[in-house]
Amino acid sequence: MPVNRGVLQRYRNLLPITDATPIISLGEGSTPLVRSRHIGKFIGCEDLYFKLEGCNPTGSFKDRGMVVAVAKAMEARSNTIVCASTGNTSASAAAYGAYCGLKTVVLVPRGAIASGKLAQAIAYGAKILVVNGNFDRALELVRQLSNSHPITLVNSVNPHRLQGQKTAAFEVVDALGDAPDYLFIPVGNAGNISAYWMGFTQFFQMERTSRRPKMMGFQAEGAAPIVLGHPVENPKTIASAIRIGNPASWKLALAARDESGGRIDAVSDDEILAAYELMAGKEGVFCEPASAASVAGLLKSAACGLDLRGKSAVCVITGTGLKEPELAAQHSSALPVEIDATLGTVERALELAAVGR
Ligand code: AN7
């Protein structure tokens, strides 16, 4: 198997890079597209796939965009990067910042990011500022900060982020031989749905795909500004990664929805948690709740009459469940059983009859 040389090398000609752009990589991209064994059958969609973005180096899709943003920051001779984050962006920025010797500053909302994401930012040595306010406020702060200081903003308002993230759409097309009929994706700050649409559109214009998918985006019910048509001041959802009330790429997401003939809808926390359990328990994919929103959206759409028979669909699984291990224990029936260290107690715990010894 060849070395994974990463997104910059692999898509050199399709990204805004120059001879002066350093070709860096932590092995991002080239993530698996796996076929569903359970959920597809359940909803009558034989061609259902999951794009496992949790397999990226820091456990989320953010690495695809971060590698481009950081390379461009280095090209511009910046020595400090900053972002606001619900967790994954900060983990990714901190990793690439460490790898490239940049100073990384992350602003995260107090008490509102998963423990594993915070642990990553700490381990990678970022300067972590915990803000008494939500993500939207933190994003306002870093926008102001980067406007008045020589610090590069690496949130998805930095266009290089979306450029990198569009490569996931390229991979989906290459894996399936064409674009799917539908793409289901969680929506938070709305960068990723916009990036996928850019990627599908670019491949369509290059005639590397015969069509573009309908873009099906899903917000959490308590954090659904795009669905409601106005910002949400105090967004609430168990899916902390998409607890965002005023998405930066709002207009781009609406364009993706409308140009593709897709939808942006909301799913409840109960629907998100049911999909989160189903993905782990029936598909063997331990994803984070925000990622499960795409699957919850698929199930909701099918239940509301979307006929997926004979159609192909891809759910983007944006991040790994390992970043918030506490949540699994709160939402699973398969809890650990403590036993004495004897074969008899193991057998009793498994309801196995003892074989004569
Ligand atoms: C797992 O890390 O916004 O709609 O600051 O971590 O492109 O924002 C994360 C978002 C989906 C939503 N799934 O993507 C951040 C941040 C996961 C995420 C989203 C996020 P966008």
Residues whose N, C-alpha, C, O or C-beta is under 5 A from the ligand:
A	BS01	AN7	A84 S85 T86 G87 N88 T89 S90 P186 V187 G188 N189 A190 G191 N192 I193 A241 A290 S291 T318 G319
